[in-house]
Amino acid sequence: MPRRFGRFGGAFVPETLVPALAELETTWRAARRDPEFRAELARLRSTLAGRPTPLYFARNLTKRAHGAQIWLKREDLVHGGAHKFNNALGQGLLAVRMGKHRLIAETGAGQHGVATAMIGAALGLETEVYMGEVDMERQRPNVERMRLLGATVVPVRTGTRTLKDAINCALRDWIENGRTTHYLLGSAVGPHPFPTIVADFQSVIGTEIRRQSVAAFGRLPDLAVACVGGGSNAIGTFHPLRRTSVEFLGVEAGGRRGHGRGAASLARGSPGVLHGSFSFVLQNADGQISDTESISAGLDYAGVGPEHAYLKESGRARYIAVYDDEALRAFHWLARDEGILPALEPAHAIFAAVREARRRPARQRIVVTLSGRGDKDLEVVQRASR
């Protein structure tokens, strides 16, 4: 039976997709018990992905906040420049185990597409990536990376021409080609078992935070902060820490100040179905999915993973929205204070973390998951700063 997170989750899909989803879940459960699979995953995490990533004390950013200490979980140092490679590696190995020779993926900011192209090349798999035309324009460096890595980038010209529409196209492809193709879904969204599988492969983030924080400052952090679009880096941070006393703060995209759209499903949405899963979504009174906007392509999504919906409804996590101009300020703070260019996605989380740190005593520790690096966003930042 499809796993649910409270009342959220499930698999609301056409009958034609049920066998592929069942095959994926069976393969994943068997792989988790297989010492050879676990050893190969660990080997490639170390030698290809470059794990573990460090926990870094942001000394100057902490001085800016004049409050709690701010530490950064440096997922921007993973191969490809973002946390997306953690999941792409795991699902790529599952595709090989299932005998699939073709990978398809969707991408918004392009980092998941790059990660899929990288693992496709490393494992010898044909790779196609669906990407909305709007996102292709604002993330041109990543489009070129995918092509250089041997992937075919398929422009999506329907709907809002962003991530939601790219997922629609990838799902249609998978329905038609499921026997030879694995859909490497990039976030903790979609029908079961995707949210659970993605959380499993991304949980390496929170697992390392547990170990590294104890080594660095003798205990677990008081607060863990992560940006939330679909929610994969955040659930990778929160899931392994959910039975501890660590507070969780998820940060969504508020969009342009005063414009009223944004992409904050948890802060401003309501329960509904999107891409095969029941969760919080942005929708109108008739249940039609709303258009979204964000300066960050990776957060520009009208839904969120069902585990986040459960964490919100149960009160285990808080979720807030940060505006475009605030994320831009945080981008420049981290660049000038620490010599690190963050992606615009985690820049939202950096802004929220500094604001939280100002409200807390110096003895507290805040860990922010820096989910990606910012070279992909330089053109967007330059245009917005004019």
Residue pairs with C-beta under 8 A, 6 or more apart in sequence:
2 9
2 10
2 11
2 191
2 192
2 193
3 9
3 192
3 193
3 196
4 10
4 192
4 306
5 195
5 306
5 307
5 309
5 310
6 309
6 310
6 313
6 314
7 271
7 278
7 313
8 271
8 277
8 278
8 279
8 306
8 307
8 309
8 310
8 313
9 192
9 195
9 277
9 278
9 279
9 306
9 307
9 310
10 191
10 192
10 276
10 277
10 278
10 306
11 18
11 21
11 191
11 192
11 276
11 277
12 191
12 273
12 276
12 277
12 278
13 21
13 191
13 276
14 175
16 175
16 178
17 171
17 174
17 175
17 178
17 191
17 276
19 178
20 174
20 178
20 183
21 191
21 192
21 193
23 98
24 94
24 98
24 182
24 193
24 194
24 197
25 192
25 193
25 197
27 94
27 97
27 98
28 94
28 193
28 197
28 200
31 37
31 38
31 93
31 94
31 97
32 38
32 200
37 93
37 97
40 93
41 89
41 90
41 93
44 89
44 93
44 122
45 51
45 86
45 89
45 204
48 79
48 89
48 122
49 78
49 79
49 85
49 86
49 89
50 77
50 78
50 79
51 78
51 86
51 204
51 208
52 208
52 212
53 73
53 74
53 75
53 77
53 78
53 208
54 74
54 77
54 212
55 71
55 72
55 73
55 74
55 208
55 209
55 212
55 213
55 216
55 367
56 71
56 72
56 73
56 74
57 69
57 70
57 71
57 216
58 70
58 71
58 72
58 334
58 337
58 338
59 338
60 337
60 338
61 70
61 333
61 334
61 337
61 338
61 350
61 354
62 68
62 69
62 70
62 357
63 337
64 333
64 337
64 354
65 354
65 357
65 358
66 358
67 357
67 358
67 359
67 360
67 361
67 362
67 364
68 222
68 223
68 356
68 357
68 360
68 361
68 362
68 363
68 364
68 365
68 366
69 217
69 357
69 362
69 364
69 365
69 366
70 353
70 354
70 357
70 366
70 368
71 213
71 216
71 217
71 221
71 365
71 366
71 367
71 368
72 338
72 340
72 367
72 368
72 370
73 205
73 208
73 209
73 212
73 237
73 367
73 368
73 369
73 370
74 370
75 82
75 83
75 205
75 233
75 369
75 370
75 371
75 372
76 82
76 340
76 342
76 343
76 346
76 370
76 371
76 372
76 373
77 373
78 85
78 86
79 85
79 118
80 111
80 114
80 115
80 118
81 111
81 114
81 343
81 372
81 373
81 375
81 376
82 111
82 112
82 114
82 115
82 343
82 371
82 372
82 373
83 202
83 205
83 232
83 233
83 236
83 369
83 371
83 372
84 111
84 112
84 114
84 115
84 186
84 232
84 372
85 115
85 118
85 119
86 201
86 202
86 204
86 205
86 236
87 112
87 115
87 184
87 186
87 198
87 201
87 202
87 232
88 105
88 112
88 115
88 116
88 118
88 119
88 184
88 186
89 115
89 119
89 201
90 197
90 200
90 201
91 182
91 184
91 185
91 197
91 201
92 103
92 116
92 119
92 120
92 122
92 123
92 125
92 184
93 123
94 182
94 197
95 103
95 123
95 125
95 182
95 184
96 123
96 125
98 182
100 125
100 180
100 181
100 182
101 125
101 126
101 180
102 125
102 126
102 127
102 128
102 177
102 180
102 181
102 182
103 116
103 119
103 120
103 125
103 126
103 127
103 128
103 181
103 182
103 184
104 127
104 128
104 129
104 130
104 170
104 173
104 174
104 177
104 181
104 182
104 183
104 184
105 112
105 113
105 116
105 127
105 128
105 129
105 130
105 170
105 183
105 184
105 185
105 186
106 112
106 113
106 129
106 130
106 131
106 163
106 166
106 167
106 169
106 170
106 185
106 186
107 113
107 114
107 116
107 129
107 130
107 131
107 135
107 142
107 163
107 166
107 186
108 131
108 132
108 135
108 139
108 162
108 163
108 166
108 229
108 297
108 298
108 300
108 301
109 135
109 139
109 142
109 296
109 297
109 298
109 343
109 345
109 372
109 376
110 131
110 135
110 139
110 141
110 142
110 143
110 145
110 146
110 297
110 376
111 142
111 298
111 343
111 372
111 376
112 186
112 187
113 129
113 131
113 142
113 146
113 151
113 153
114 142
114 145
114 146
114 149
115 186
116 127
116 129
116 151
116 184
116 186
117 127
117 129
117 145
117 146
117 149
117 150
117 151
118 149
119 125
120 126
120 127
120 149
120 150
120 151
121 127
121 149
121 150
127 149
127 150
127 151
127 152
128 151
128 152
128 153
128 154
128 173
129 146
129 151
129 152
129 153
129 154
130 154
130 156
130 166
130 167
130 169
130 170
130 173
131 139
131 143
131 153
131 154
131 155
131 156
131 166
132 155
132 156
132 159
132 160
132 161
132 162
132 163
132 165
132 166
133 155
133 156
133 157
133 161
134 160
134 161
134 162
134 297
135 161
135 162
135 163
135 166
135 297
135 300
136 143
136 153
136 155
138 297
138 379
138 380
139 297
139 376
140 379
141 375
141 376
141 378
141 379
142 376
143 153
146 153
147 153
154 169
156 165
156 166
156 168
156 169
158 165
158 168
158 169
159 165
159 168
160 291
160 292
162 292
162 297
162 300
162 301
163 229
163 297
163 298
163 300
163 301
164 274
164 275
164 289
164 292
164 301
164 302
164 303
167 185
167 189
167 190
167 275
168 275
170 183
170 185
171 183
171 275
171 276
173 181
173 183
174 181
174 183
185 194
185 198
186 198
186 230
186 232
187 198
187 229
187 230
187 231
187 232
187 301
187 305
188 194
188 195
188 198
188 199
188 202
188 230
188 231
188 232
188 235
188 305
188 307
188 308
189 195
189 230
189 231
189 274
189 275
189 277
189 279
189 301
189 303
189 304
189 305
189 306
190 275
190 276
190 277
191 275
191 276
191 277
192 277
195 235
195 277
195 305
195 306
195 307
198 232
198 235
198 305
199 232
199 235
199 236
199 239
199 305
199 307
201 236
202 232
202 233
202 235
202 236
202 239
203 236
203 239
203 240
204 236
205 233
205 236
205 237
205 240
205 369
206 224
206 236
206 237
206 238
206 239
206 240
206 241
207 240
209 221
209 224
209 237
209 240
209 241
209 367
209 369
210 220
210 240
210 241
210 244
213 219
213 220
213 221
213 365
213 367
214 220
217 365
219 365
220 241
220 244
220 245
220 246
221 246
221 365
221 366
221 367
222 246
222 247
222 360
222 364
222 365
222 366
223 246
223 247
223 248
223 249
223 353
223 356
223 360
223 364
223 365
223 366
223 367
224 237
224 238
224 241
224 246
224 247
224 248
224 249
224 366
224 367
224 368
224 369
225 249
225 250
225 251
225 349
225 352
225 353
225 356
225 366
225 367
225 368
225 369
226 233
226 234
226 237
226 238
226 249
226 250
226 251
226 346
226 349
226 368
226 369
226 371
227 233
227 234
227 250
227 251
227 252
227 296
227 299
227 345
227 346
227 348
227 349
227 369
227 371
228 234
228 250
228 251
228 252
228 266
228 299
228 304
228 308
228 319
229 252
229 253
229 263
229 296
229 298
229 299
229 300
229 301
229 304
229 345
230 301
230 303
230 304
230 305
231 250
231 304
231 305
231 307
231 308
232 305
233 345
233 346
233 369
233 371
234 250
234 308
234 369
235 305
235 307
235 308
236 369
237 248
237 367
237 369
238 248
238 250
238 311
238 317
239 307
241 248
242 311
242 316
247 318
248 311
248 316
248 317
248 318
249 317
249 318
249 319
249 320
249 352
249 353
249 356
250 266
250 308
250 311
250 312
250 317
250 318
250 319
250 320
251 319
251 320
251 321
251 322
251 348
251 349
251 351
251 352
252 262
252 263
252 264
252 265
252 266
252 267
252 299
252 304
252 319
252 320
252 321
252 322
252 348
253 262
253 263
253 264
253 292
253 294
253 295
253 296
253 299
253 300
253 321
253 322
253 324
253 327
253 348
254 262
254 264
254 267
254 294
254 321
254 322
254 323
254 324
254 326
255 261
255 262
255 263
255 264
255 292
255 293
255 294
255 295
255 323
255 324
256 262
256 293
256 295
256 323
256 324
256 325
257 323
257 324
257 325
259 293
261 290
261 291
261 292
261 293
262 268
262 292
262 293
262 294
262 321
262 323
263 282
263 292
263 293
263 294
263 299
263 300
263 301
263 302
264 282
264 319
264 321
265 279
265 280
265 281
265 282
265 301
265 302
265 303
265 304
266 280
266 304
266 308
266 309
266 312
266 319
267 319
267 320
267 321
268 282
268 321
269 280
269 281
269 282
269 283
269 302
269 303
269 304
270 280
270 281
270 283
271 278
271 279
271 280
271 281
271 309
272 278
272 279
272 280
272 281
272 283
272 287
273 281
274 281
274 289
274 302
274 303
275 303
277 303
277 305
277 306
278 306
279 303
279 304
279 305
279 306
279 308
279 309
280 303
280 304
280 308
280 309
280 312
281 289
281 302
281 303
281 304
282 289
282 290
282 292
282 302
282 303
283 289
283 290
283 302
284 290
289 302
289 303
290 302
291 302
292 300
292 301
292 302
293 300
294 300
294 324
295 324
295 327
295 328
295 344
295 380
295 384
296 327
296 343
296 344
296 345
296 347
296 348
296 377
298 343
298 344
298 345
298 372
299 344
299 345
299 348
308 317
308 319
310 316
311 317
312 318
312 319
320 352
322 348
322 349
322 351
322 352
324 384
326 348
326 351
327 344
327 347
327 348
327 351
328 344
328 347
328 381
328 384
328 385
329 351
330 342
330 347
330 348
330 350
330 351
330 354
331 341
331 342
331 344
331 347
331 350
331 374
331 377
331 381
333 350
333 351
333 354
334 340
334 341
334 342
334 347
334 350
335 341
335 342
335 374
340 370
340 373
341 373
341 374
341 375
341 378
342 350
342 370
342 372
342 373
342 374
343 371
343 372
343 373
343 374
343 376
343 377
344 374
344 377
344 380
344 381
345 371
345 372
346 368
346 369
346 370
346 371
346 372
347 374
349 368
349 369
349 370
349 371
350 368
350 370
353 366
353 368
356 366
357 364
357 366
360 366
374 381
